[in-house]
């Protein structure tokens, strides 16, 4: 929907990029080992280190990125249901952390 709006308003013809990052669950403690968290939260958890790595990759690769892209970002978690293929292909993003 955002891409259609940008196309319709001709924003993509200008020389700027619109990168949308959809982060998984980020918590303040950076820890999901507690039994209080169920598999649905753990499946999309994003560690602080992986969050920082993603931002570093965006900044490093900004000159070769498309004008519009949406990236899903999480750590390497069991039962992860989001597709991060474009994140890995475009940015060489490989999550360092993950939950079991």
N, CA and C of each residue as an Amber inpcrd file, in Angstrom:
protein
   300
   0.8110000  -1.1750000   0.0000000   0.0000000   0.0000000   0.0000000
   0.8750000   1.2690000   0.0000000   1.9190000   1.2760000   0.8100000
   2.8180000   2.4310000   0.8540000   3.5010000   2.6140000  -0.4930000
   3.9310000   1.4900000  -1.0870000   4.5980000   1.5910000  -2.3930000
   3.6560000   2.1970000  -3.4250000   2.3880000   1.7680000  -3.4200000
   1.4190000   2.3370000  -4.3580000   1.2400000   3.8300000  -4.1280000
   1.1760000   4.2320000  -2.8740000   1.0330000   5.6520000  -2.5660000
   2.2450000   6.4300000  -3.0700000   3.4360000   5.8920000  -2.8290000
   4.6460000   6.5730000  -3.2930000   4.6920000   6.6470000  -4.8140000
   4.2750000   5.5650000  -5.4780000   4.2330000   5.5830000  -6.9430000
   3.2700000   6.6560000  -7.4380000   2.0980000   6.6900000  -6.8220000
   1.0710000   7.6380000  -7.2530000   1.4680000   9.0880000  -7.0020000
   2.2500000   9.3280000  -5.9930000   2.6560000  10.7080000  -5.7000000
   4.0190000  11.0250000  -6.3100000   4.5410000  10.1170000  -7.0970000
   5.8010000  10.3060000  -7.8290000   7.0150000  10.4550000  -6.9190000
   6.9080000  10.0010000  -5.6970000   8.0400000  10.1140000  -4.7830000
   9.1980000   9.2220000  -5.2050000   8.9000000   8.1120000  -5.8680000
   9.9760000   7.2090000  -6.2680000  10.8050000   7.7740000  -7.4220000
  10.3170000   8.7940000  -8.0800000  11.0780000   9.4070000  -9.1680000
  12.1350000  10.3640000  -8.6410000  12.0120000  10.7530000  -7.4010000
  13.0120000  11.6170000  -6.7930000  14.2030000  10.7790000  -6.3610000
  15.2780000  11.4230000  -6.0380000  16.5010000  10.7040000  -5.6990000
  16.6010000  10.4300000  -4.1950000  15.6840000   9.6540000  -3.6740000
  15.8030000   9.1990000  -2.3000000  15.2500000   7.7890000  -2.1970000
  15.5680000   7.1230000  -1.1160000  15.1620000   5.7340000  -0.9270000
  14.2600000   5.6240000   0.2890000  13.3280000   4.6990000   0.1970000
  12.4050000   4.4430000   1.2900000  12.6100000   2.9970000   1.7140000
  13.2490000   2.7880000   2.8520000  13.5130000   1.4490000   3.3660000
  12.6410000   1.2370000   4.5920000  11.8200000   0.2180000   4.5460000
  10.9310000  -0.1020000   5.6600000  11.4640000  -1.3520000   6.3570000
  11.7010000  -1.2490000   7.6530000  12.1730000  -2.3940000   8.4410000
  11.0640000  -2.8190000   9.3870000  10.6630000  -4.0670000   9.2800000
   9.6590000  -4.6250000  10.1830000  10.3900000  -5.5440000  11.1470000
  10.6490000  -5.0160000  12.3240000  11.4100000  -5.7640000  13.3190000
  10.5040000  -6.7160000  14.0750000  11.0890000  -7.8570000  14.4250000
  10.3890000  -8.7900000  15.2890000  10.3080000  -8.2300000  16.6990000
  10.1220000  -9.0950000  17.6480000   9.9480000  -8.6810000  19.0360000
  11.3000000  -8.3120000  19.6310000  11.4320000  -7.0720000  20.0800000
  12.6530000  -6.5930000  20.7280000  12.2830000  -6.2290000  22.1560000
  12.9760000  -6.8370000  23.1170000  12.6780000  -6.5130000  24.5120000
  13.8610000  -5.8080000  25.1630000  13.6180000  -5.1460000  26.2740000
  14.6590000  -4.3320000  26.9060000  15.7710000  -5.1700000  27.5130000
  15.4600000  -6.3820000  27.9620000  16.4730000  -7.2130000  28.6200000
  17.3470000  -7.9720000  27.6330000  16.9190000  -8.0520000  26.3760000
  17.6470000  -8.8140000  25.3510000  17.7980000 -10.2770000  25.7560000
  16.8000000 -10.8010000  26.4500000  16.8470000 -12.1670000  26.9630000
  15.4590000 -12.7900000  26.8470000  15.3820000 -13.9770000  26.2780000
  14.0920000 -14.6660000  26.1600000  14.1570000 -16.0760000  26.7320000
  15.0400000 -16.2920000  27.6930000  15.1960000 -17.6330000  28.2540000
  14.1230000 -17.9720000  29.2820000  13.3870000 -16.9960000  29.7540000
  12.3610000 -17.2280000  30.7670000  11.2160000 -18.0630000  30.2010000
  10.6140000 -18.8750000  31.0510000   9.4410000 -19.6520000  30.6530000
   8.2020000 -18.7730000  30.4990000   8.3080000 -17.5060000  30.8540000
   7.1870000 -16.5830000  30.6920000   6.8940000 -16.3050000  29.2220000
   7.8810000 -16.5200000  28.3690000   7.7140000 -16.2440000  26.9450000
   7.3570000 -17.5270000  26.2090000   6.2920000 -17.4730000  25.4250000
   5.8870000 -18.6580000  24.6750000   6.5610000 -18.6770000  23.3010000
   6.3070000 -19.7210000  22.5420000   6.9860000 -19.9040000  21.2620000
   6.6550000 -18.7980000  20.2610000   5.4450000 -18.2100000  20.3640000
   5.0720000 -17.1830000  19.3810000   5.9290000 -15.9250000  19.5270000
   6.2510000 -15.5520000  20.7510000   7.1430000 -14.4170000  20.9630000
   8.5720000 -14.7490000  20.5990000   8.9900000 -15.9430000  20.9990000
  10.3690000 -16.3590000  20.7170000  10.6210000 -16.5540000  19.2220000
   9.5850000 -16.8790000  18.4660000   9.7800000 -17.1600000  17.0350000
  10.1860000 -15.9190000  16.2430000   9.8380000 -14.7390000  16.7200000
  10.1730000 -13.5080000  15.9940000  11.0850000 -12.5790000  16.7990000
  11.6590000 -13.0750000  17.8730000  12.5410000 -12.2620000  18.7120000
  13.7290000 -11.7640000  17.8990000  14.1060000 -10.5180000  18.1390000
  15.2710000  -9.9180000  17.4870000  16.2030000  -9.3980000  18.5770000
  17.4080000  -9.9350000  18.6210000  18.3730000  -9.5160000  19.6410000
  18.8980000  -8.1170000  19.3370000  19.4380000  -7.4930000  20.3500000
  20.0290000  -6.1650000  20.1660000  21.1910000  -6.2250000  19.1770000
  21.9840000  -7.2840000  19.2620000  23.1280000  -7.4220000  18.3520000
  22.6690000  -7.5640000  16.9010000  21.6150000  -8.3670000  16.6650000
  21.1060000  -8.5270000  15.3020000  20.4550000  -7.2430000  14.7920000
  19.7830000  -6.5230000  15.6640000  19.2140000  -5.2280000  15.2950000
  20.3150000  -4.2730000  14.8330000  21.3870000  -4.1940000  15.6020000
  22.5130000  -3.3130000  15.2440000  23.1810000  -3.7650000  13.9500000
  23.3000000  -5.0810000  13.7650000  23.9070000  -5.5880000  12.5320000
  23.0710000  -5.1770000  11.3180000  21.7510000  -5.2830000  11.4390000
  20.8730000  -4.8970000  10.3350000  21.0650000  -3.4210000   9.9800000
  21.0830000  -2.5660000  10.9800000  21.2570000  -1.1320000  10.7310000
  22.6160000  -0.8590000  10.0860000  23.6520000  -1.5360000  10.5670000
  24.9750000  -1.4000000   9.9420000  24.9390000  -1.7960000   8.4720000
  24.2550000  -2.9040000   8.1610000  24.1780000  -3.3820000   6.7740000
  23.4340000  -2.3830000   5.8800000  22.3600000  -1.8070000   6.3890000
  21.6200000  -0.8000000   5.6170000  22.5330000   0.3750000   5.2800000
  23.2680000   0.8350000   6.2700000  24.1520000   1.9840000   6.0540000
  25.2960000   1.6480000   5.0960000  25.8180000   0.4240000   5.1900000
  26.9130000   0.0090000   4.3100000  26.4600000  -0.1560000   2.8630000
  25.2510000  -0.6520000   2.6590000  24.7850000  -1.0270000   1.3190000
  23.8230000  -0.0160000   0.7090000  23.6390000   1.1280000   1.3290000
  22.6070000   2.0540000   0.8680000  22.7810000   2.4910000  -0.5860000
  23.9860000   2.5170000  -1.0870000  24.1960000   2.9680000  -2.4680000
  23.6870000   1.9640000  -3.4980000  23.5560000   0.6910000  -3.1230000
  23.1110000  -0.3130000  -4.0940000  21.6850000  -0.7960000  -3.8520000
  21.0230000  -0.2810000  -2.8290000  19.6620000  -0.7180000  -2.5270000
  18.6640000  -0.1360000  -3.5160000  17.5410000  -0.8540000  -3.6840000
  16.4540000  -0.3490000  -4.5100000  15.8760000   0.9130000  -3.8840000
  15.0770000   1.6120000  -4.6580000  14.4500000   2.8370000  -4.1430000
  13.4150000   2.5330000  -3.0670000  12.8050000   1.3720000  -3.1170000
  11.8020000   1.0050000  -2.1210000  11.9850000  -0.4620000  -1.7640000
  12.0570000  -0.7600000  -0.4860000  12.1980000  -2.1530000  -0.0570000
  11.6360000  -2.3090000   1.3520000  11.0630000  -3.4740000   1.5940000
  10.5720000  -3.8260000   2.9280000  11.3710000  -5.0240000   3.4060000
  11.9280000  -4.9190000   4.5970000  12.7050000  -6.0060000   5.1840000
  12.0820000  -6.4420000   6.5020000  11.9290000  -7.7460000   6.6650000
  11.5500000  -8.3220000   7.9460000  12.8420000  -8.6900000   8.6580000
  12.9430000  -8.3440000   9.9310000  14.1880000  -8.5470000  10.6640000
  13.9140000  -9.2670000  11.9740000  14.5750000 -10.4020000  12.1710000
  14.5430000 -11.1020000  13.4570000  15.8490000 -11.8700000  13.6030000
  16.0090000 -12.5000000  14.7410000  17.1790000 -13.3460000  14.9520000
  16.9130000 -14.7200000  14.3470000  17.8740000 -15.6100000  14.4540000
  17.7740000 -16.9550000  13.8880000  17.0610000 -17.8620000  14.8950000
  15.7360000 -17.8010000  14.9020000  14.9320000 -18.4840000  15.9150000
  14.2840000 -19.7490000  15.3740000  14.1490000 -20.7410000  16.2560000
  13.3380000 -21.9060000  15.9080000  11.9050000 -21.4320000  15.6880000
  11.2080000 -22.0390000  14.7880000   9.8100000 -21.7330000  14.4650000
   9.6140000 -20.3330000  13.8850000  10.6760000 -19.7290000  13.3860000
  10.5460000 -18.3990000  12.7790000   9.7270000 -18.5260000  11.4980000
   8.6760000 -17.7820000  11.3900000   7.7560000 -17.9120000  10.2630000
   7.8680000 -16.7620000   9.2610000   8.7190000 -15.7860000   9.5320000
   8.8340000 -14.6730000   8.5950000   9.9270000 -14.9570000   7.5620000
   9.7410000 -14.4350000   6.3820000  10.6800000 -14.6480000   5.2860000
  11.6850000 -13.4970000   5.2590000  12.9440000 -13.8210000   5.4830000
  13.9980000 -12.8120000   5.4730000  14.9630000 -13.0150000   4.3070000
  14.5190000 -13.6990000   3.2630000  15.4000000 -13.9780000   2.1250000
  15.9610000 -12.7070000   1.4970000  15.1090000 -11.7010000   1.2850000
  15.6140000 -10.4770000   0.6490000  16.5900000  -9.7410000   1.5630000
  16.4110000  -9.8690000   2.8480000  17.3290000  -9.2610000   3.8190000
  18.7100000  -9.9190000   3.7160000  18.7180000 -11.2220000   3.5500000
  19.9810000 -11.9460000   3.4370000  20.6250000 -11.7140000   2.0740000
  19.8260000 -11.6770000   1.0190000  20.3680000 -11.4840000  -0.3290000
  20.8590000 -10.0570000  -0.5580000  20.0480000  -9.0810000  -0.2000000
  20.3960000  -7.6790000  -0.4740000  21.4700000  -7.1350000   0.4580000
  21.4170000  -7.5600000   1.7230000  22.2580000  -6.9270000   2.7450000
  23.3270000  -7.8380000   3.3290000  23.3380000  -9.1000000   2.9300000
  24.2290000 -10.0900000   3.5560000  23.9820000 -10.1600000   5.0640000
  22.7240000  -9.9960000   5.4480000  22.3440000 -10.0450000   6.8630000
  22.1980000 -11.5000000   7.2870000  23.0230000 -11.9310000   8.2320000
  22.9550000 -13.2840000   8.7870000  22.8230000 -13.1250000  10.2980000
  21.6640000 -13.4410000  10.8610000  21.4760000 -13.2710000  12.3010000
  22.5030000 -14.0640000  13.1040000  23.0190000 -13.4580000  14.1470000
  24.0290000 -14.0870000  15.0010000  23.4160000 -14.7910000  16.2080000
  22.2360000 -14.3680000  16.6120000  21.5910000 -14.9140000  17.8080000
  20.3320000 -15.6620000  17.4250000  19.7410000 -16.3450000  18.3920000
  18.5000000 -17.0590000  18.1490000  18.0130000 -17.7790000  19.3850000
  16.7620000 -18.2060000  19.3420000  16.1550000 -18.9320000  20.4560000
  15.8350000 -20.3470000  20.0330000  15.6900000 -21.1850000  21.0050000
  15.3110000 -22.5860000  20.7630000  13.9290000 -22.8350000  21.3010000
